[in-house]
Every structure is written in C-alpha cells, then in structure tokens.
Amino acid sequence: VLRSWFSVENNLKWINYIRSNFRNSKIVIFLQDIVSTYQDYFAHTPIDIVDYKSKVDLILSFDRGDADKYGLTYHKTVLSQIDIQDSQKPNSDVFFIGKDKGRLRLIRNLYTTLSKKGLKCLFMVSEVPIENRIPGDGIIYLDRQLPYTEILEYVKNTRCLLEILQSGAVGITYRTLESIVCNKKLITNNLSLKKEDIYSDRFISFFNDVEDIDIGFISNSEDAFPNGNPFRQQVNPRMLIRDIEQCLNIRVDIK
C-alpha cells in the first residue's frame, strides 16, 4: 500500500474490508516520504503511524530516522528501469525539481552560485506562493505537477542532478534513484548516503554549504560509469518483493 490508499483509510475503512474478505491476506505499507508529511486526505489531520502498526502486517519506511523513531522497518526506495524517449527538453549541467518545503532560500543560493561558476542550471520549484517568487531570478516556478515521464526527460538531458533534502529527512530519495537508473551524477546534502550500499564517490558528491560544491565534479563531461551504474539491480523493485517475503515469511508470485 502506497500513499494514496493509506491516506484515505480512515474514511474508507479498506483495511477492515480486506481483513474480513481475504482472511489470509498480508497488508504492507511502504512510506516513501517522511511520516510528518502524511495527512488524512479527508480530515487534513496528521496520520498516527503508531496506531497503524497494529492494523497491518508490516510498515516499511525509506527513512532510517523515521524507522528508528517509530519502530518501523527500513527499506530503501526502489525504481524500475525506464526507457526514456528522446525529447526537445533543454540540456543542462545541473537539474533540480522539487517543492518549496522551506528550501527556497537555499535553492536560490545554489542557482546563483552555480550559474556564476559558468554552469547551465535548470531549477523547477513548485508550491511557491506568488508573493515569494522573484521575477527574473532564473528559477521556473511550477503551478502544476509535471508528469513523471516528463521529469525523466529533463533528467535524461542533464549532466548532474541536484538533491536538497527537506528538513529531517535522511532516506534515499527519487533523485538518488534516478541518478542510478539513468546513470547521472548526483550532488546532495544527504550525508547519510555514505552509509548506504549504493554509495560511490564516482557518481555522488556531497555538500554542507553552497561553497562546498565540487564544480569540477559537475563539469567533467565523462560518465561516472561508462557501462551504466552498477547499483541498478540493488534498487530494482524485485528486491523490495524479496525483502517483504523474508520479513513476513511468505511467497509472492510475480507475473
């Protein structure tokens, strides 16, 4: 169960329905965002994740901090290999896309600093109020959610992805997964990636502050891995299914 169904459970009571009609079922919730961002879709109130631990068989979290805090099972996010069509999307040295989430000042500082270093930056930010937008600052302010396939076209046409974690998050995000699946470099302030089994300094560079960013890492035109990122198999969704099988001692048939 992913976010869309999880957030409507209080109203639809689908867990009770599943339990009543499929007695041998196992229910697994996979949280791919930090717990504090989850709200009941109808009531707009925070979801009590601890309460759900007694309702389902397993709750997985992509965030190690949340897993420790709430007693959940940690599992990195997964992403299928996707064929991305050639497109007319602009080429860039650094591509960022994301919601404001209190990061707008840092996003602007990064855009300005990297642009002054001669890098072509393409930054797209959503959920920014009109009064907080600065005309002519080079940032594209989105008023709609782009289809994921379109985002991947921008990913394909960039040299390096920029990841800026929202406050409190320490998990593997989709930007990290895209850098692996699409064989792109990644600059990130997620220092926890150093502890992950998908880490290599060949494609990941870290920063604490804007001035920490290694410009040479970005501007080097060579691919980090000429034959594709070797960590692709470790983020394959089949690995998620395998680990669920082990946690619940069950067998899942994959068609």
KOLPA-701794 format. One record per residue: y, z, x of N, C-alpha, C in turn. Coordinates in pm, whole numbers, padded with zeros to 5 digits, always signed. Example, Ala and Ser with C-alpha at 12.3 -4.5 7.8 and 13.67 -1.06 7.14 Angstrom:
KOLPA-701794
-00569+00780+01319-00450+00780+01230-00330+00780+01320 -00225+00708+01285-00106+00714+01367+00003+00787+01290 
***
This chain:
KOLPA-701794
-00118+00000+00085+00000+00000+00000+00123+00000+00089 +00214-00095+00064+00338-00103+00139+00454-00054+00051 +00574-00069+00102+00692-00003+00044+00714-00034-00104 +00702-00160-00144+00740-00198-00281+00659-00122-00386 +00528-00105-00364+00445-00033-00461+00460+00118-00447 +00476+00162-00324+00489+00305-00300+00613+00360-00370 +00722+00285-00371+00849+00335-00425+00854+00337-00577 +00756+00275-00643+00756+00275-00791+00644+00362-00848 +00573+00434-00764+00456+00509-00812+00492+00617-00913 +00603+00689-00891+00639+00798-00982+00658+00749-01124 +00702+00625-01139+00726+00571-01272+00601+00505-01330 +00530+00429-01248+00417+00351-01298+00285+00428-01295 +00276+00532-01213+00154+00613-01203+00031+00528-01172 +00047+00433-01081-00064+00344-01050-00175+00415-00969 -00138+00523-00898-00242+00595-00823-00345+00654-00920 -00297+00716-01028-00390+00770-01128-00475+00660-01190 -00414+00545-01211-00488+00432-01269-00600+00387-01176 -00567+00373-01048-00668+00331-00950-00780+00433-00943 -00744+00560-00935-00845+00666-00924-00937+00669-01046 -00879+00644-01165-00957+00651-01288-01050+00532-01306 -01004+00415-01264-01079+00292-01292-01163+00242-01174 -01133+00290-01055-01210+00249-00937-01246+00375-00858 -01354+00439-00900-01388+00572-00850-01417+00574-00700 -01461+00463-00645-01496+00459-00502-01383+00403-00416 -01266+00387-00474-01155+00325-00401-01099+00419-00295 -01037+00361-00194-00962+00433-00092-00819+00379-00094 -00722+00470-00095-00581+00431-00100-00514+00468+00031 -00456+00368+00094-00388+00386+00223-00244+00342+00209 -00151+00427+00249-00009+00392+00251+00031+00365+00396 +00100+00254+00418+00146+00220+00553+00299+00219+00552 +00359+00318+00618+00504+00329+00626+00554+00250+00745 +00635+00147+00719+00687+00063+00826+00836+00083+00846 +00886+00193+00794+01023+00238+00819+01018+00391+00826 +01125+00453+00875+01122+00599+00885+01127+00660+00745 +01064+00775+00730+01047+00839+00599+01180+00860+00528 +01284+00895+00601+01413+00927+00539+01475+00809+00466 +01425+00687+00490+01482+00569+00422+01413+00540+00288 +01303+00610+00257+01227+00580+00136+01285+00656+00016 +01308+00581-00091+01356+00641-00215+01276+00589-00333 +01268+00672-00436+01208+00628-00562+01294+00516-00619 +01229+00405-00654+01302+00285-00696+01383+00309-00823 +01332+00389-00913+01398+00410-01042+01493+00529-01040 +01454+00638-00977+01535+00760-00978+01636+00766-00864 +01615+00683-00763+01703+00681-00644+01708+00818-00577 +01595+00884-00574+01583+01014-00507+01485+01000-00391 +01499+01086-00288+01407+01078-00173+01262+01100-00215 +01171+01030-00150+01030+01044-00178+00973+01161-00098 +00895+01245-00164+00832+01360-00100+00702+01313-00036 +00709+01278+00092+00592+01221+00157+00479+01322+00170 +00513+01449+00185+00409+01552+00197+00326+01560+00069 +00391+01546-00046+00321+01550-00174+00220+01437-00184 +00253+01322-00126+00163+01206-00135+00039+01222-00049 +00044+01311+00048-00073+01332+00133-00193+01381+00053 -00167+01450-00057-00276+01499-00142-00320+01396-00245 -00243+01288-00259-00273+01187-00362-00351+01068-00308 -00338+01041-00178-00401+00923-00121-00496+00965-00009 -00570+00869+00042-00672+00899+00143-00617+00897+00285 -00511+00819+00308-00459+00806+00443-00315+00756+00436 -00227+00817+00515-00090+00767+00529-00066+00734+00676 -00035+00610+00702-00004+00563+00837+00146+00550+00851 +00197+00585+00968+00340+00569+00996+00356+00495+01128 +00452+00401+01129+00480+00325+01251+00558+00409+01351 +00608+00525+01308+00700+00606+01388+00629+00733+01436 +00619+00749+01567+00550+00866+01622+00619+00996+01582 +00753+00994+01577+00825+01114+01539+00793+01158+01397 +00792+01063+01304+00756+01095+01165+00610+01138+01154 +00522+01074+01231+00381+01110+01227+00363+01256+01267 +00433+01298+01371+00423+01437+01416+00490+01532+01316 +00604+01491+01264+00681+01579+01175+00610+01606+01044 +00548+01503+00988+00488+01516+00854+00336+01521+00857 +00276+01520+00974+00131+01525+00981+00065+01397+00936 +00124+01282+00969+00070+01152+00932-00007+01093+01050 -00071+00981+01028-00144+00911+01133-00057+00799+01189 -00037+00802+01319+00046+00697+01381-00032+00567+01392 +00037+00457+01361-00019+00323+01386+00096+00226+01406 +00090+00151+01512+00196+00054+01536+00198-00053+01427 +00317-00106+01400+00331-00216+01305+00255-00337+01358 +00212-00423+01268+00137-00542+01307+00208-00666+01254 +00175-00779+01314+00239-00905+01273+00144-01020+01302 +00125-01105+01203+00039-01222+01220+00106-01327+01308 +00024-01407+01372+00075-01523+01443+00126-01622+01339 +00251-01664+01353+00312-01752+01253+00358-01881+01318 +00323-01993+01258+00373-02122+01307+00515-02141+01256 +00609-02152+01348+00750-02165+01312+00791-02311+01327 +00847-02365+01221+00888-02505+01222+01011-02524+01310 +01018-02641+01373+01140-02676+01444+01255-02686+01344 +01373-02642+01385+01485-02643+01293+01614-02673+01368 +01720-02684+01291+01852-02709+01348+01931-02580+01368 +01862-02467+01365+01931-02341+01388+01989-02340+01530 +02107-02279+01547+02172-02281+01679+02091-02207+01784 +02098-02258+01907+02036-02189+02019+02125-02072+02060 +02064-01969+02117+02140-01853+02162+02071-01789+02281 +02149-01713+02357+02091-01633+02464+02041-01499+02411 +02115-01443+02315+02080-01314+02257+02094-01323+02105 +01990-01282+02033+01993-01285+01887+01968-01146+01832 +02055-01104+01740+02037-00977+01670+02054-01000+01521 +01968-00938+01443+01985-00937+01298+01941-00800+01247 +02019-00743+01156+01983-00613+01102+02090-00560+01009 +02058-00451+00942+02153-00383+00855+02246-00296+00938 +02359-00262+00879+02458-00178+00948+02394-00046+00991 +02350+00034+00897+02282+00162+00922+02356+00248+01025 +02489+00243+01021+02568+00326+01111+02576+00275+01254 +02532+00152+01277+02526+00098+01413+02636-00003+01443 +02728-00024+01348+02820-00136+01359+02907-00128+01485 +02955-00009+01519+03039+00002+01640+02963-00040+01764 +02839+00006+01778+02758-00032+01893+02729-00181+01892 +02700-00235+01774+02673-00379+01763+02793-00459+01811 +02913-00419+01769+03035-00489+01812+03054-00478+01964 +03031-00358+02018+03048-00340+02162+02951-00428+02241 +02829-00437+02192+02730-00520+02259+02769-00668+02251 +02812-00710+02134+02852-00850+02118+02967-00884+02213 +03069-00800+02218+03185-00826+02302+03148-00826+02450 +03072-00727+02493+03034-00715+02634+02948-00831+02680 +02846-00865+02602+02756-00973+02640+02826-01109+02638 +02915-01129+02541+02989-01254+02534+03081-01270+02655 +03144-01163+02696+03232-01168+02813+03155-01197+02941 +03025-01167+02941+02940-01196+03056+02892-01341+03056 +02938-01419+02958+02902-01560+02952+02778-01591+02872 +02727-01495+02799+02607-01518+02718+02644-01563+02577 +02566-01654+02523+02588-01701+02386+02516-01607+02291 +02593-01532+02213+02537-01431+02124+02543-01476+01979 +02436-01450+01907+02431-01475+01763+02389-01345+01697 +02486-01277+01636+02462-01147+01573+02485-01159+01423 +02389-01116+01344+02399-01118+01199+02378-00976+01146 +02472-00927+01068+02466-00790+01018+02485-00790+00867 +02399-00716+00797+02409-00708+00651+02450-00567+00610 +02485-00554+00481+02526-00427+00420+02648-00366+00489 +02742-00452+00524+02868-00406+00581+02976-00421+00474 +03040-00313+00431+03147-00324+00332+03259-00418+00379 +03324-00483+00284+03429-00579+00317+03536-00516+00404 +03573-00392+00374+03681-00327+00448+03645-00296+00592 +03516-00299+00626+03474-00271+00763+03451-00398+00845 +03468-00512+00784+03449-00638+00855+03578-00678+00927 +03563-00730+01047+03678-00776+01125+03672-00927+01136 +03761-00998+01067+03760-01145+01074+03779-01193+01218 +03699-01290+01255+03714-01348+01388+03649-01271+01500 +03571-01166+01469+03509-01089+01577+03379-01152+01628 +03340-01266+01568+03223-01339+01614+03094-01301+01546 +03094-01192+01473+02973-01146+01406+02963-01211+01268 +02842-01251+01230+02818-01309+01098+02778-01196+01004 +02855-01177+00898+02825-01072+00800+02750-01134+00683 +02630-01086+00661+02543-01143+00559+02563-01072+00425 +02571-01151+00319+02580-01096+00184+02451-01116+00106 +02350-01167+00173+02219-01185+00111+02113-01164+00218 +01994-01134+00172+01883-01116+00264+01822-01252+00295 +01814-01285+00423+01758-01414+00462+01606-01412+00446 +01548-01525+00405+01402-01534+00404+01348-01509+00545 +01234-01444+00552+01182-01410+00685+01150-01534+00767 +01107-01640+00700+01079-01764+00773+01206-01819+00838 +01320-01799+00773+01447-01845+00832+01484-01758+00952 +01461-01628+00941+01488-01539+01055+01404-01583+01175 +01280-01618+01151+01193-01660+01260+01241-01789+01326 +01310-01874+01251+01366-01994+01311+01475-01959+01412 +01556-01858+01378+01655-01809+01474+01587-01746+01595 +01479-01674+01570+01404-01612+01679+01350-01718+01774 +01296-01824+01717+01240-01931+01799+01344-01994+01889 +01469-01999+01844+01574-02071+01916+01658-01980+02006 +01612-01859+02030+01687-01771+02119+01609-01746+02247 +01679-01700+02348+01616-01665+02474+01570-01519+02474 +01646-01435+02404+01619-01291+02410+01656-01225+02278 +01572-01136+02230+01600-01059+02110+01665-00926+02147 +01759-00882+02064+01822-00752+02081+01774-00659+01972 +01728-00542+02013+01684-00440+01919+01772-00317+01937 +01826-00267+01826+01905-00143+01827+01844-00052+01723 +01782+00056+01768+01716+00146+01674+01816+00221+01588 +01780+00241+01462+01858+00330+01378+01833+00473+01421 +01925+00560+01393+01917+00698+01439+01788+00764+01393 +01717+00825+01488+01597+00900+01455+01467+00823+01463 +01473+00692+01479+01352+00610+01482+01301+00594+01625 +01168+00593+01640+01109+00573+01772+00988+00480+01766 +00968+00411+01656+00848+00329+01640+00866+00187+01690 +00756+00113+01685+00758-00029+01721+00809-00108+01601 +00920-00178+01617+00983-00250+01506+00940-00396+01504 +00986-00466+01402+00955-00609+01393+01018-00689+01504 +01133-00646+01557+01192-00718+01670+01097-00714+01790 +01036-00598+01812+00940-00587+01922+00821-00678+01897 +00769-00677+01775+00653-00760+01743+00687-00908+01755 +00807-00946+01710+00848-01086+01720+00858-01130+01865 +00905-01041+01950+00915-01077+02092+00776-01103+02149 +00675-01031+02099+00538-01052+02146+00479-01179+02088 +00484-01192+01956+00421-01306+01889+00490-01437+01925 +00624-01434+01939+00699-01557+01969+00727-01574+02117 +00676-01483+02199+00690-01489+02345+00837-01495+02386 +00914-01397+02339+01055-01386+02374+01079-01258+02453 +01188-01255+02529+01227-01133+02596+01293-01040+02495 +01294-00911+02529+01350-00810+02438+01434-00713+02518 +01557-00690+02471+01638-00581+02524+01652-00478+02413 +01626-00352+02446+01614-00250+02343+01658-00114+02395 +01705-00030+02303+01734+00110+02337+01621+00202+02292 +01507+00143+02260+01389+00219+02219+01308+00257+02344 +01348+00364+02410+01283+00403+02534+01139+00446+02515 +01101+00479+02391+00964+00522+02364+00863+00410+02387 +00910+00285+02392+00817+00174+02414+00747+00183+02549 +00807+00256+02643+00745+00270+02774+00608+00337+02764 +00586+00413+02657+00460+00485+02639+00357+00403+02561 +00397+00287+02511+00308+00208+02426+00220+00115+02510 +00104+00078+02452+00011-00008+02525+00051-00154+02522 +00166-00185+02458+00212-00325+02457+00332-00343+02551 +00359-00242+02634+00478-00248+02719+00452-00321+02851 +00546-00404+02889+00551-00465+03021+00696-00495+03054 +00737-00466+03177+00875-00494+03215+00900-00643+03235 +00796-00723+03219+00815-00868+03227+00888-00921+03105 +00876-00852+02989+00944-00904+02871+01030-00800+02799 +01030-00675+02845+01111-00571+02784+01206-00511+02887 +01334-00502+02851+01435-00438+02936+01509-00335+02850 +01532-00217+02905+01589-00106+02829+01737-00084+02862 +01807-00023+02766+01944+00019+02790+01972+00148+02714 +02051+00235+02774+02104+00353+02707+02246+00328+02662 +02318+00255+02744+02459+00226+02720+02480+00076+02737 +02588+00027+02680+02617-00116+02685+02616-00169+02828 +02673-00093+02920+02685-00139+03059+02551-00136+03132 +02447-00078+03071+02316-00072+03136+02240-00204+03127 +02280-00293+03041+02203-00413+03013+02196-00503+03136 +02074-00546+03167+02048-00634+03281+02076-00778+03241 +02192-00829+03281+02231-00965+03243+02137-01068+03304 +02092-01043+03427+02001-01135+03492+01869-01148+03419 +01823-01038+03358+01701-01041+03279+01713-01139+03164 +01832-01143+03102+01854-01232+02988+01875-01376+03032 +01958-01396+03134+01999-01532+03172+01890-01609+03244 +01787-01541+03296+01677-01609+03362+01605-01697+03260 +01603-01825+03284+01552-01921+03185+01399-01925+03180 +01331-01863+03276+01185-01868+03276+01127-01777+03169 +01018-01822+03106+00949-01739+03009+00887-01618+03079 +00885-01506+03010+00822-01387+03067+00674-01412+03094 +00608-01482+03001+00467-01514+03014+00449-01663+02984 +00431-01747+03086+00421-01893+03065+00311-01933+02968 +00204-01853+02959+00091-01889+02873+00087-01807+02745 +00199-01746+02708+00203-01665+02588+00186-01518+02619 +00244-01433+02536+00238-01289+02559+00094-01237+02543 +00042-01169+02645-00098-01125+02638-00123-01010+02540 -00017-00953+02483-00034-00840+02392-00046-00884+02246 -00051-01014+02221-00055-01062+02082-00174-01008+02005 -00289-00999+02068-00408-00954+01998-00394-00808+01954 -00320-00728+02032-00308-00586+02001-00221-00559+01879 -00140-00656+01837-00058-00637+01717-00108-00723+01601 -00228-00777+01615-00289-00857+01509-00326-00766+01392 -00302-00808+01267-00336-00724+01150-00483-00683+01144 -00570-00758+01206-00711-00719+01207-00732-00587+01280 -00644-00556+01375-00653-00428+01444-00622-00313+01348 -00529-00337+01256-00497-00236+01154-00619-00210+01065 -00683-00318+01020-00802-00303+00935-00911-00227+01010 -00930-00259+01137-01033-00192+01217-01006-00042+01225 -00880-00005+01247-00846+00136+01263-00856+00212+01130 -00824+00145+01018-00843+00207+00887-00991+00233+00863 -01075+00138+00900-01220+00157+00887-01267+00281+00962 -01215+00298+01083-01256+00412+01165-01206+00544+01107 -01081+00544+01059-01024+00667+01004-01098+00714+00880 -01139+00619+00795-01199+00654+00666-01350+00636+00664 -01406+00591+00776-01550+00569+00786-01599+00476+00675 -01533+00362+00665-01568+00263+00563-01580+00126+00629 -01622+00031+00550-01632-00107+00595-01545-00193+00505 -01455-00272+00566-01366-00360+00490-01405-00504+00518 -01437-00579+00412-01469-00720+00428-01340-00802+00430 -01323-00880+00535-01204-00964+00548-01245-01108+00521 -01186-01167+00419-01220-01304+00382-01149-01403+00474 
***
